[in-house]
């Protein structure tokens, strides 16, 4: 999923996406350990996708904190 698509999602949707990606990473790691993984690049792709989601969640969190500080 592209970053622009992720930024349009709510925090709740992003958390759901994060859980799904972590489950997918677990399955891919298991396949890799049992030599059943066809494309090892999937590991890298999913890890980066998880990082993207976490980064966007953190940006949202910081934006919310900044808004609260501006009000006070």
N, CA, C and O atoms as a Tripos MOL2 file, in Angstrom:
@<TRIPOS>MOLECULE
protein
  288   287    72     0     0
PROTEIN
NO_CHARGES

@<TRIPOS>ATOM
      1 N           0.8370   -1.1610    0.0000 N.3       1 UNK1
      2 CA          0.0000    0.0000    0.0000 C.3       1 UNK1
      3 C           0.8940    1.2410    0.0000 C.2       1 UNK1
      4 O           1.9260    1.2730    0.6700 O.2       1 UNK1
      5 N           0.4970    2.2320   -0.7380 N.am      2 UNK2
      6 CA          1.3030    3.4410   -0.8360 C.3       2 UNK2
      7 C           1.1170    4.3280    0.3860 C.2       2 UNK2
      8 O           0.1120    4.2400    1.0930 O.2       2 UNK2
      9 N           2.0860    5.1690    0.6150 N.am      3 UNK3
     10 CA          2.0670    6.0510    1.7770 C.3       3 UNK3
     11 C           0.8810    7.0040    1.7290 C.2       3 UNK3
     12 O           0.2740    7.2850    2.7630 O.2       3 UNK3
     13 N           0.5440    7.5030    0.5470 N.am      4 UNK4
     14 CA         -0.5880    8.4250    0.4430 C.3       4 UNK4
     15 C          -1.8870    7.7370    0.8400 C.2       4 UNK4
     16 O          -2.7540    8.3540    1.4590 O.2       4 UNK4
     17 N          -2.0240    6.4720    0.4900 N.am      5 UNK5
     18 CA         -3.2200    5.7210    0.8690 C.3       5 UNK5
     19 C          -3.2590    5.5120    2.3770 C.2       5 UNK5
     20 O          -4.3230    5.5760    2.9940 O.2       5 UNK5
     21 N          -2.0980    5.2630    2.9650 N.am      6 UNK6
     22 CA         -2.0340    5.0570    4.4080 C.3       6 UNK6
     23 C          -2.3740    6.3390    5.1600 C.2       6 UNK6
     24 O          -3.0260    6.2870    6.2030 O.2       6 UNK6
     25 N          -1.9470    7.4760    4.6500 N.am      7 UNK7
     26 CA         -2.2000    8.7480    5.3340 C.3       7 UNK7
     27 C          -3.6870    9.1050    5.3430 C.2       7 UNK7
     28 O          -4.1300    9.8680    6.2010 O.2       7 UNK7
     29 N          -4.4520    8.5690    4.4110 N.am      8 UNK8
     30 CA         -5.8900    8.8330    4.3550 C.3       8 UNK8
     31 C          -6.6610    8.0030    5.3810 C.2       8 UNK8
     32 O          -7.8250    8.2880    5.6600 O.2       8 UNK8
     33 N          -6.0220    6.9850    5.9390 N.am      9 UNK9
     34 CA         -6.6870    6.1000    6.8910 C.3       9 UNK9
     35 C          -6.7210    6.7230    8.2850 C.2       9 UNK9
     36 O          -5.9110    7.5870    8.6230 O.2       9 UNK9
     37 N          -7.6800    6.2600    9.0810 N.am     10 UNK10
     38 CA         -7.7540    6.7030   10.4730 C.3      10 UNK10
     39 C          -6.7660    5.8880   11.3000 C.2      10 UNK10
     40 O          -6.2150    4.8940   10.8290 O.2      10 UNK10
     41 N          -6.5530    6.3200   12.5290 N.am     11 UNK11
     42 CA         -5.6250    5.6120   13.4140 C.3      11 UNK11
     43 C          -6.1170    4.1960   13.6880 C.2      11 UNK11
     44 O          -5.3200    3.2630   13.7830 O.2      11 UNK11
     45 N          -7.4120    4.0430   13.8140 N.am     12 UNK12
     46 CA         -7.9860    2.7190   14.0660 C.3      12 UNK12
     47 C          -7.7310    1.7800   12.8870 C.2      12 UNK12
     48 O          -7.3600    0.6210   13.0740 O.2      12 UNK12
     49 N          -7.9310    2.2890   11.6840 N.am     13 UNK13
     50 CA         -7.6840    1.4830   10.4820 C.3      13 UNK13
     51 C          -6.2010    1.1330   10.3640 C.2      13 UNK13
     52 O          -5.8500    0.0230    9.9630 O.2      13 UNK13
     53 N          -5.3450    2.0720   10.7110 N.am     14 UNK14
     54 CA         -3.9040    1.8250   10.6510 C.3      14 UNK14
     55 C          -3.4830    0.7630   11.6610 C.2      14 UNK14
     56 O          -2.6280   -0.0730   11.3690 O.2      14 UNK14
     57 N          -4.0810    0.7980   12.8440 N.am     15 UNK15
     58 CA         -3.7660   -0.2260   13.8390 C.3      15 UNK15
     59 C          -4.2090   -1.6030   13.3610 C.2      15 UNK15
     60 O          -3.5120   -2.5930   13.5840 O.2      15 UNK15
     61 N          -5.3610   -1.6720   12.7060 N.am     16 UNK16
     62 CA         -5.8380   -2.9360   12.1420 C.3      16 UNK16
     63 C          -4.8860   -3.4220   11.0640 C.2      16 UNK16
     64 O          -4.5510   -4.6050   11.0080 O.2      16 UNK16
     65 N          -4.4550   -2.5110   10.2150 N.am     17 UNK17
     66 CA         -3.5010   -2.8420    9.1490 C.3      17 UNK17
     67 C          -2.1870   -3.3380    9.7480 C.2      17 UNK17
     68 O          -1.5820   -4.2800    9.2360 O.2      17 UNK17
     69 N          -1.7530   -2.7080   10.8230 N.am     18 UNK18
     70 CA         -0.5100   -3.0940   11.4860 C.3      18 UNK18
     71 C          -0.5960   -4.5220   12.0260 C.2      18 UNK18
     72 O           0.3490   -5.2990   11.8890 O.2      18 UNK18
     73 N          -1.7170   -4.8610   12.6320 N.am     19 UNK19
     74 CA         -1.9060   -6.2180   13.1530 C.3      19 UNK19
     75 C          -1.8650   -7.2330   12.0140 C.2      19 UNK19
     76 O          -1.2400   -8.2860   12.1370 O.2      19 UNK19
     77 N          -2.5320   -6.9150   10.9090 N.am     20 UNK20
     78 CA         -2.5440   -7.8170    9.7550 C.3      20 UNK20
     79 C          -1.1400   -8.0050    9.1860 C.2      20 UNK20
     80 O          -0.7530   -9.1180    8.8280 O.2      20 UNK20
     81 N          -0.3850   -6.9190    9.1060 N.am     21 UNK21
     82 CA          0.9760   -7.0040    8.5780 C.3      21 UNK21
     83 C           1.8850   -7.8230    9.4890 C.2      21 UNK21
     84 O           2.7300   -8.5800    9.0120 O.2      21 UNK21
     85 N           1.7090   -7.6700   10.7940 N.am     22 UNK22
     86 CA          2.5210   -8.4520   11.7290 C.3      22 UNK22
     87 C           2.2030   -9.9420   11.6160 C.2      22 UNK22
     88 O           3.0980  -10.7820   11.7050 O.2      22 UNK22
     89 N           0.9200  -10.2630   11.4190 N.am     23 UNK23
     90 CA          0.5380  -11.6650   11.2210 C.3      23 UNK23
     91 C           1.1490  -12.2000    9.9270 C.2      23 UNK23
     92 O           1.6430  -13.3260    9.8750 O.2      23 UNK23
     93 N           1.1040  -11.3750    8.8930 N.am     24 UNK24
     94 CA          1.6810  -11.7650    7.6070 C.3      24 UNK24
     95 C           3.1850  -11.9910    7.7480 C.2      24 UNK24
     96 O           3.7180  -12.9520    7.1930 O.2      24 UNK24
     97 N           3.8730  -11.1200    8.4820 N.am     25 UNK25
     98 CA          5.3090  -11.2680    8.6970 C.3      25 UNK25
     99 C           5.6100  -12.5620    9.4460 C.2      25 UNK25
    100 O           6.5760  -13.2550    9.1250 O.2      25 UNK25
    101 N           4.7950  -12.8880   10.4370 N.am     26 UNK26
    102 CA          4.9780  -14.1320   11.1790 C.3      26 UNK26
    103 C           4.8860  -15.3340   10.2410 C.2      26 UNK26
    104 O           5.7130  -16.2440   10.2960 O.2      26 UNK26
    105 N           3.8680  -15.3240    9.3820 N.am     27 UNK27
    106 CA          3.6790  -16.4410    8.4440 C.3      27 UNK27
    107 C           4.8470  -16.5420    7.4630 C.2      27 UNK27
    108 O           5.3120  -17.6380    7.1500 O.2      27 UNK27
    109 N           5.3120  -15.3980    6.9860 N.am     28 UNK28
    110 CA          6.4240  -15.3860    6.0340 C.3      28 UNK28
    111 C           7.6990  -15.8900    6.7000 C.2      28 UNK28
    112 O           8.4580  -16.6470    6.0960 O.2      28 UNK28
    113 N           7.9350  -15.4770    7.9320 N.am     29 UNK29
    114 CA          9.1250  -15.9560    8.6530 C.3      29 UNK29
    115 C           9.0640  -17.4620    8.8730 C.2      29 UNK29
    116 O          10.0750  -18.1570    8.7730 O.2      29 UNK29
    117 N           7.8790  -17.9520    9.1690 N.am     30 UNK30
    118 CA          7.7130  -19.3910    9.3620 C.3      30 UNK30
    119 C           8.0020  -20.1370    8.0590 C.2      30 UNK30
    120 O           8.6940  -21.1550    8.0630 O.2      30 UNK30
    121 N           7.4720  -19.6320    6.9520 N.am     31 UNK31
    122 CA          7.7290  -20.2470    5.6480 C.3      31 UNK31
    123 C           9.2150  -20.1960    5.3200 C.2      31 UNK31
    124 O           9.7670  -21.1530    4.7770 O.2      31 UNK31
    125 N           9.8560  -19.0930    5.6460 N.am     32 UNK32
    126 CA         11.2830  -18.9410    5.3740 C.3      32 UNK32
    127 C          12.0950  -19.9550    6.1820 C.2      32 UNK32
    128 O          13.0610  -20.5300    5.6810 O.2      32 UNK32
    129 N          11.6960  -20.1650    7.4250 N.am     33 UNK33
    130 CA         12.4150  -21.1040    8.2890 C.3      33 UNK33
    131 C          12.2680  -22.5410    7.8080 C.2      33 UNK33
    132 O          13.1650  -23.3610    8.0000 O.2      33 UNK33
    133 N          11.1350  -22.8430    7.1820 N.am     34 UNK34
    134 CA         10.8970  -24.2110    6.7020 C.3      34 UNK34
    135 C          11.2160  -24.3560    5.2160 C.2      34 UNK34
    136 O          10.8500  -25.3490    4.5870 O.2      34 UNK34
    137 N          11.8970  -23.3600    4.6660 N.am     35 UNK35
    138 CA         12.3060  -23.3660    3.2500 C.3      35 UNK35
    139 C          11.1350  -23.5110    2.2870 C.2      35 UNK35
    140 O          11.2620  -24.1610    1.2490 O.2      35 UNK35
    141 N          10.0060  -22.9140    2.6190 N.am     36 UNK36
    142 CA          8.8390  -22.9520    1.7380 C.3      36 UNK36
    143 C           8.5470  -21.5900    1.1060 C.2      36 UNK36
    144 O           7.5910  -21.4460    0.3440 O.2      36 UNK36
    145 N           9.3600  -20.6110    1.4220 N.am     37 UNK37
    146 CA          9.1260  -19.2600    0.9250 C.3      37 UNK37
    147 C           9.6500  -19.1430   -0.5010 C.2      37 UNK37
    148 O          10.8230  -19.3990   -0.7710 O.2      37 UNK37
    149 N           8.7540  -18.7490   -1.4150 N.am     38 UNK38
    150 CA          9.1290  -18.6250   -2.8230 C.3      38 UNK38
    151 C           9.9330  -17.3560   -3.0890 C.2      38 UNK38
    152 O          10.9180  -17.3790   -3.8260 O.2      38 UNK38
    153 N           9.5050  -16.2500   -2.4830 N.am     39 UNK39
    154 CA         10.1380  -14.9620   -2.7440 C.3      39 UNK39
    155 C          10.6510  -14.3580   -1.4270 C.2      39 UNK39
    156 O           9.8630  -13.7920   -0.6700 O.2      39 UNK39
    157 N          11.9400  -14.4670   -1.1460 N.am     40 UNK40
    158 CA         12.4780  -13.9310    0.1070 C.3      40 UNK40
    159 C          12.3580  -12.4100    0.2290 C.2      40 UNK40
    160 O          12.4630  -11.8700    1.3300 O.2      40 UNK40
    161 N          12.1420  -11.7290   -0.8710 N.am     41 UNK41
    162 CA         11.9810  -10.2730   -0.8300 C.3      41 UNK41
    163 C          10.7040   -9.8700   -0.0980 C.2      41 UNK41
    164 O          10.5660   -8.7170    0.3120 O.2      41 UNK41
    165 N           9.7760  -10.7990    0.0700 N.am     42 UNK42
    166 CA          8.5450  -10.5050    0.8000 C.3      42 UNK42
    167 C           8.8520  -10.0870    2.2330 C.2      42 UNK42
    168 O           8.1690   -9.2260    2.7880 O.2      42 UNK42
    169 N           9.8700  -10.6880    2.8330 N.am     43 UNK43
    170 CA         10.2640  -10.3230    4.1970 C.3      43 UNK43
    171 C          10.5810   -8.8310    4.2790 C.2      43 UNK43
    172 O          10.0820   -8.1240    5.1550 O.2      43 UNK43
    173 N          11.4010   -8.3760    3.3730 N.am     44 UNK44
    174 CA         11.8180   -6.9770    3.3400 C.3      44 UNK44
    175 C          10.6190   -6.0570    3.0880 C.2      44 UNK44
    176 O          10.4710   -5.0200    3.7340 O.2      44 UNK44
    177 N           9.7800   -6.4500    2.1520 N.am     45 UNK45
    178 CA          8.6260   -5.6370    1.7900 C.3      45 UNK45
    179 C           7.6690   -5.4680    2.9630 C.2      45 UNK45
    180 O           7.2130   -4.3590    3.2430 O.2      45 UNK45
    181 N           7.3680   -6.5550    3.6400 N.am     46 UNK46
    182 CA          6.4300   -6.4910    4.7610 C.3      46 UNK46
    183 C           7.0310   -5.7110    5.9270 C.2      46 UNK46
    184 O           6.3300   -4.9310    6.5710 O.2      46 UNK46
    185 N           8.3180   -5.9100    6.2070 N.am     47 UNK47
    186 CA          8.9690   -5.1540    7.2830 C.3      47 UNK47
    187 C           8.9110   -3.6480    7.0070 C.2      47 UNK47
    188 O           8.6580   -2.8530    7.9120 O.2      47 UNK47
    189 N           9.1420   -3.2760    5.7780 N.am     48 UNK48
    190 CA          9.1040   -1.8500    5.4250 C.3      48 UNK48
    191 C           7.6850   -1.2940    5.5140 C.2      48 UNK48
    192 O           7.4790   -0.1520    5.9250 O.2      48 UNK48
    193 N           6.7150   -2.1120    5.1270 N.am     49 UNK49
    194 CA          5.3150   -1.6890    5.2150 C.3      49 UNK49
    195 C           4.9250   -1.4580    6.6810 C.2      49 UNK49
    196 O           4.2240   -0.4980    7.0000 O.2      49 UNK49
    197 N           5.3830   -2.3390    7.5560 N.am     50 UNK50
    198 CA          5.1330   -2.1730    8.9910 C.3      50 UNK50
    199 C           5.7620   -0.8660    9.4780 C.2      50 UNK50
    200 O           5.1470   -0.1280   10.2470 O.2      50 UNK50
    201 N           6.9690   -0.5860    9.0370 N.am     51 UNK51
    202 CA          7.6540    0.6530    9.4270 C.3      51 UNK51
    203 C           6.8840    1.8790    8.9440 C.2      51 UNK51
    204 O           6.7810    2.8720    9.6630 O.2      51 UNK51
    205 N           6.3460    1.8100    7.7340 N.am     52 UNK52
    206 CA          5.5630    2.9300    7.2050 C.3      52 UNK52
    207 C           4.3400    3.1940    8.0770 C.2      52 UNK52
    208 O           4.0560    4.3360    8.4390 O.2      52 UNK52
    209 N           3.6240    2.1280    8.4050 N.am     53 UNK53
    210 CA          2.4130    2.2780    9.2090 C.3      53 UNK53
    211 C           2.7550    2.8480   10.5830 C.2      53 UNK53
    212 O           2.0680    3.7450   11.0710 O.2      53 UNK53
    213 N           3.8030    2.3340   11.2010 N.am     54 UNK54
    214 CA          4.2030    2.8290   12.5210 C.3      54 UNK54
    215 C           4.6200    4.2970   12.4560 C.2      54 UNK54
    216 O           4.3210    5.0680   13.3680 O.2      54 UNK54
    217 N           5.3010    4.6820   11.3970 N.am     55 UNK55
    218 CA          5.7350    6.0700   11.2340 C.3      55 UNK55
    219 C           4.5340    6.9980   11.1180 C.2      55 UNK55
    220 O           4.5020    8.0580   11.7440 O.2      55 UNK55
    221 N           3.5590    6.6070   10.3290 N.am     56 UNK56
    222 CA          2.3750    7.4440   10.1420 C.3      56 UNK56
    223 C           1.5730    7.5400   11.4380 C.2      56 UNK56
    224 O           1.0520    8.6050   11.7710 O.2      56 UNK56
    225 N           1.4750    6.4320   12.1670 N.am     57 UNK57
    226 CA          0.7890    6.4670   13.4620 C.3      57 UNK57
    227 C           1.4910    7.4330   14.4170 C.2      57 UNK57
    228 O           0.8340    8.1910   15.1310 O.2      57 UNK57
    229 N           2.8010    7.4030   14.4280 N.am     58 UNK58
    230 CA          3.5710    8.2990   15.3050 C.3      58 UNK58
    231 C           3.3910    9.7550   14.8800 C.2      58 UNK58
    232 O           3.2800   10.6360   15.7330 O.2      58 UNK58
    233 N           3.3610   10.0150   13.5780 N.am     59 UNK59
    234 CA          3.1410   11.3760   13.0960 C.3      59 UNK59
    235 C           1.7830   11.8920   13.5550 C.2      59 UNK59
    236 O           1.6500   13.0470   13.9610 O.2      59 UNK59
    237 N           0.7710   11.0200   13.4850 N.am     60 UNK60
    238 CA         -0.5660   11.4100   13.9420 C.3      60 UNK60
    239 C          -0.5590   11.7160   15.4390 C.2      60 UNK60
    240 O          -1.1760   12.6810   15.8910 O.2      60 UNK60
    241 N           0.1390   10.8910   16.1850 N.am     61 UNK61
    242 CA          0.2340   11.0720   17.6310 C.3      61 UNK61
    243 C           0.9120   12.4020   17.9620 C.2      61 UNK61
    244 O           0.4470   13.1420   18.8290 O.2      61 UNK61
    245 N           1.9980   12.6990   17.2780 N.am     62 UNK62
    246 CA          2.7180   13.9520   17.5210 C.3      62 UNK62
    247 C           1.8890   15.1650   17.1020 C.2      62 UNK62
    248 O           1.9260   16.2010   17.7670 O.2      62 UNK62
    249 N           1.1500   15.0440   16.0140 N.am     63 UNK63
    250 CA          0.2990   16.1420   15.5660 C.3      63 UNK63
    251 C          -0.7830   16.4260   16.6060 C.2      63 UNK63
    252 O          -1.1180   17.5820   16.8640 O.2      63 UNK63
    253 N          -1.3180   15.3740   17.1920 N.am     64 UNK64
    254 CA         -2.3400   15.5360   18.2220 C.3      64 UNK64
    255 C          -1.7550   16.2110   19.4630 C.2      64 UNK64
    256 O          -2.3930   17.0790   20.0580 O.2      64 UNK64
    257 N          -0.5600   15.8180   19.8460 N.am     65 UNK65
    258 CA          0.1020   16.4240   21.0080 C.3      65 UNK65
    259 C           0.3820   17.9030   20.7450 C.2      65 UNK65
    260 O           0.1820   18.7380   21.6270 O.2      65 UNK65
    261 N           0.8420   18.2270   19.5440 N.am     66 UNK66
    262 CA          1.1250   19.6260   19.1970 C.3      66 UNK66
    263 C          -0.1420   20.4690   19.2280 C.2      66 UNK66
    264 O          -0.1130   21.6210   19.6620 O.2      66 UNK66
    265 N          -1.2540   19.9010   18.7700 N.am     67 UNK67
    266 CA         -2.5190   20.6320   18.7960 C.3      67 UNK67
    267 C          -2.9310   20.9230   20.2350 C.2      67 UNK67
    268 O          -3.4130   22.0140   20.5380 O.2      67 UNK67
    269 N          -2.7400   19.9510   21.1160 N.am     68 UNK68
    270 CA         -3.1040   20.1400   22.5210 C.3      68 UNK68
    271 C          -2.2150   21.1910   23.1720 C.2      68 UNK68
    272 O          -2.6900   21.9750   23.9940 O.2      68 UNK68
    273 N          -0.9470   21.2180   22.8230 N.am     69 UNK69
    274 CA         -0.0310   22.2080   23.3890 C.3      69 UNK69
    275 C          -0.3530   23.6090   22.8820 C.2      69 UNK69
    276 O          -0.1990   24.5860   23.6140 O.2      69 UNK69
    277 N          -0.7990   23.7070   21.6380 N.am     70 UNK70
    278 CA         -1.1560   25.0090   21.0820 C.3      70 UNK70
    279 C          -2.3910   25.5760   21.7670 C.2      70 UNK70
    280 O          -2.5200   26.7910   21.9140 O.2      70 UNK70
    281 N          -3.2890   24.7060   22.1820 N.am     71 UNK71
    282 CA         -4.5110   25.1460   22.8570 C.3      71 UNK71
    283 C          -4.1840   25.6840   24.2450 C.2      71 UNK71
    284 O          -4.7790   26.6650   24.6920 O.2      71 UNK71
    285 N          -3.2540   25.0510   24.9140 N.am     72 UNK72
    286 CA         -2.8920   25.4480   26.2880 C.3      72 UNK72
    287 C          -2.0100   26.6280   26.2540 C.2      72 UNK72
    288 O          -1.5930   27.1180   27.3040 O.2      72 UNK72
@<TRIPOS>BOND
     1     1     2 1
     2     2     3 1
     3     3     4 2
     4     3     5 am
     5     5     6 1
     6     6     7 1
     7     7     8 2
     8     7     9 am
     9     9    10 1
    10    10    11 1
    11    11    12 2
    12    11    13 am
    13    13    14 1
    14    14    15 1
    15    15    16 2
    16    15    17 am
    17    17    18 1
    18    18    19 1
    19    19    20 2
    20    19    21 am
    21    21    22 1
    22    22    23 1
    23    23    24 2
    24    23    25 am
    25    25    26 1
    26    26    27 1
    27    27    28 2
    28    27    29 am
    29    29    30 1
    30    30    31 1
    31    31    32 2
    32    31    33 am
    33    33    34 1
    34    34    35 1
    35    35    36 2
    36    35    37 am
    37    37    38 1
    38    38    39 1
    39    39    40 2
    40    39    41 am
    41    41    42 1
    42    42    43 1
    43    43    44 2
    44    43    45 am
    45    45    46 1
    46    46    47 1
    47    47    48 2
    48    47    49 am
    49    49    50 1
    50    50    51 1
    51    51    52 2
    52    51    53 am
    53    53    54 1
    54    54    55 1
    55    55    56 2
    56    55    57 am
    57    57    58 1
    58    58    59 1
    59    59    60 2
    60    59    61 am
    61    61    62 1
    62    62    63 1
    63    63    64 2
    64    63    65 am
    65    65    66 1
    66    66    67 1
    67    67    68 2
    68    67    69 am
    69    69    70 1
    70    70    71 1
    71    71    72 2
    72    71    73 am
    73    73    74 1
    74    74    75 1
    75    75    76 2
    76    75    77 am
    77    77    78 1
    78    78    79 1
    79    79    80 2
    80    79    81 am
    81    81    82 1
    82    82    83 1
    83    83    84 2
    84    83    85 am
    85    85    86 1
    86    86    87 1
    87    87    88 2
    88    87    89 am
    89    89    90 1
    90    90    91 1
    91    91    92 2
    92    91    93 am
    93    93    94 1
    94    94    95 1
    95    95    96 2
    96    95    97 am
    97    97    98 1
    98    98    99 1
    99    99   100 2
   100    99   101 am
   101   101   102 1
   102   102   103 1
   103   103   104 2
   104   103   105 am
   105   105   106 1
   106   106   107 1
   107   107   108 2
   108   107   109 am
   109   109   110 1
   110   110   111 1
   111   111   112 2
   112   111   113 am
   113   113   114 1
   114   114   115 1
   115   115   116 2
   116   115   117 am
   117   117   118 1
   118   118   119 1
   119   119   120 2
   120   119   121 am
   121   121   122 1
   122   122   123 1
   123   123   124 2
   124   123   125 am
   125   125   126 1
   126   126   127 1
   127   127   128 2
   128   127   129 am
   129   129   130 1
   130   130   131 1
   131   131   132 2
   132   131   133 am
   133   133   134 1
   134   134   135 1
   135   135   136 2
   136   135   137 am
   137   137   138 1
   138   138   139 1
   139   139   140 2
   140   139   141 am
   141   141   142 1
   142   142   143 1
   143   143   144 2
   144   143   145 am
   145   145   146 1
   146   146   147 1
   147   147   148 2
   148   147   149 am
   149   149   150 1
   150   150   151 1
   151   151   152 2
   152   151   153 am
   153   153   154 1
   154   154   155 1
   155   155   156 2
   156   155   157 am
   157   157   158 1
   158   158   159 1
   159   159   160 2
   160   159   161 am
   161   161   162 1
   162   162   163 1
   163   163   164 2
   164   163   165 am
   165   165   166 1
   166   166   167 1
   167   167   168 2
   168   167   169 am
   169   169   170 1
   170   170   171 1
   171   171   172 2
   172   171   173 am
   173   173   174 1
   174   174   175 1
   175   175   176 2
   176   175   177 am
   177   177   178 1
   178   178   179 1
   179   179   180 2
   180   179   181 am
   181   181   182 1
   182   182   183 1
   183   183   184 2
   184   183   185 am
   185   185   186 1
   186   186   187 1
   187   187   188 2
   188   187   189 am
   189   189   190 1
   190   190   191 1
   191   191   192 2
   192   191   193 am
   193   193   194 1
   194   194   195 1
   195   195   196 2
   196   195   197 am
   197   197   198 1
   198   198   199 1
   199   199   200 2
   200   199   201 am
   201   201   202 1
   202   202   203 1
   203   203   204 2
   204   203   205 am
   205   205   206 1
   206   206   207 1
   207   207   208 2
   208   207   209 am
   209   209   210 1
   210   210   211 1
   211   211   212 2
   212   211   213 am
   213   213   214 1
   214   214   215 1
   215   215   216 2
   216   215   217 am
   217   217   218 1
   218   218   219 1
   219   219   220 2
   220   219   221 am
   221   221   222 1
   222   222   223 1
   223   223   224 2
   224   223   225 am
   225   225   226 1
   226   226   227 1
   227   227   228 2
   228   227   229 am
   229   229   230 1
   230   230   231 1
   231   231   232 2
   232   231   233 am
   233   233   234 1
   234   234   235 1
   235   235   236 2
   236   235   237 am
   237   237   238 1
   238   238   239 1
   239   239   240 2
   240   239   241 am
   241   241   242 1
   242   242   243 1
   243   243   244 2
   244   243   245 am
   245   245   246 1
   246   246   247 1
   247   247   248 2
   248   247   249 am
   249   249   250 1
   250   250   251 1
   251   251   252 2
   252   251   253 am
   253   253   254 1
   254   254   255 1
   255   255   256 2
   256   255   257 am
   257   257   258 1
   258   258   259 1
   259   259   260 2
   260   259   261 am
   261   261   262 1
   262   262   263 1
   263   263   264 2
   264   263   265 am
   265   265   266 1
   266   266   267 1
   267   267   268 2
   268   267   269 am
   269   269   270 1
   270   270   271 1
   271   271   272 2
   272   271   273 am
   273   273   274 1
   274   274   275 1
   275   275   276 2
   276   275   277 am
   277   277   278 1
   278   278   279 1
   279   279   280 2
   280   279   281 am
   281   281   282 1
   282   282   283 1
   283   283   284 2
   284   283   285 am
   285   285   286 1
   286   286   287 1
   287   287   288 2
@<TRIPOS>SUBSTRUCTURE
     1 UNK1         2 RESIDUE 1 A UNK
     2 UNK2         6 RESIDUE 1 A UNK
     3 UNK3        10 RESIDUE 1 A UNK
     4 UNK4        14 RESIDUE 1 A UNK
     5 UNK5        18 RESIDUE 1 A UNK
     6 UNK6        22 RESIDUE 1 A UNK
     7 UNK7        26 RESIDUE 1 A UNK
     8 UNK8        30 RESIDUE 1 A UNK
     9 UNK9        34 RESIDUE 1 A UNK
    10 UNK10       38 RESIDUE 1 A UNK
    11 UNK11       42 RESIDUE 1 A UNK
    12 UNK12       46 RESIDUE 1 A UNK
    13 UNK13       50 RESIDUE 1 A UNK
    14 UNK14       54 RESIDUE 1 A UNK
    15 UNK15       58 RESIDUE 1 A UNK
    16 UNK16       62 RESIDUE 1 A UNK
    17 UNK17       66 RESIDUE 1 A UNK
    18 UNK18       70 RESIDUE 1 A UNK
    19 UNK19       74 RESIDUE 1 A UNK
    20 UNK20       78 RESIDUE 1 A UNK
    21 UNK21       82 RESIDUE 1 A UNK
    22 UNK22       86 RESIDUE 1 A UNK
    23 UNK23       90 RESIDUE 1 A UNK
    24 UNK24       94 RESIDUE 1 A UNK
    25 UNK25       98 RESIDUE 1 A UNK
    26 UNK26      102 RESIDUE 1 A UNK
    27 UNK27      106 RESIDUE 1 A UNK
    28 UNK28      110 RESIDUE 1 A UNK
    29 UNK29      114 RESIDUE 1 A UNK
    30 UNK30      118 RESIDUE 1 A UNK
    31 UNK31      122 RESIDUE 1 A UNK
    32 UNK32      126 RESIDUE 1 A UNK
    33 UNK33      130 RESIDUE 1 A UNK
    34 UNK34      134 RESIDUE 1 A UNK
    35 UNK35      138 RESIDUE 1 A UNK
    36 UNK36      142 RESIDUE 1 A UNK
    37 UNK37      146 RESIDUE 1 A UNK
    38 UNK38      150 RESIDUE 1 A UNK
    39 UNK39      154 RESIDUE 1 A UNK
    40 UNK40      158 RESIDUE 1 A UNK
    41 UNK41      162 RESIDUE 1 A UNK
    42 UNK42      166 RESIDUE 1 A UNK
    43 UNK43      170 RESIDUE 1 A UNK
    44 UNK44      174 RESIDUE 1 A UNK
    45 UNK45      178 RESIDUE 1 A UNK
    46 UNK46      182 RESIDUE 1 A UNK
    47 UNK47      186 RESIDUE 1 A UNK
    48 UNK48      190 RESIDUE 1 A UNK
    49 UNK49      194 RESIDUE 1 A UNK
    50 UNK50      198 RESIDUE 1 A UNK
    51 UNK51      202 RESIDUE 1 A UNK
    52 UNK52      206 RESIDUE 1 A UNK
    53 UNK53      210 RESIDUE 1 A UNK
    54 UNK54      214 RESIDUE 1 A UNK
    55 UNK55      218 RESIDUE 1 A UNK
    56 UNK56      222 RESIDUE 1 A UNK
    57 UNK57      226 RESIDUE 1 A UNK
    58 UNK58      230 RESIDUE 1 A UNK
    59 UNK59      234 RESIDUE 1 A UNK
    60 UNK60      238 RESIDUE 1 A UNK
    61 UNK61      242 RESIDUE 1 A UNK
    62 UNK62      246 RESIDUE 1 A UNK
    63 UNK63      250 RESIDUE 1 A UNK
    64 UNK64      254 RESIDUE 1 A UNK
    65 UNK65      258 RESIDUE 1 A UNK
    66 UNK66      262 RESIDUE 1 A UNK
    67 UNK67      266 RESIDUE 1 A UNK
    68 UNK68      270 RESIDUE 1 A UNK
    69 UNK69      274 RESIDUE 1 A UNK
    70 UNK70      278 RESIDUE 1 A UNK
    71 UNK71      282 RESIDUE 1 A UNK
    72 UNK72      286 RESIDUE 1 A UNK
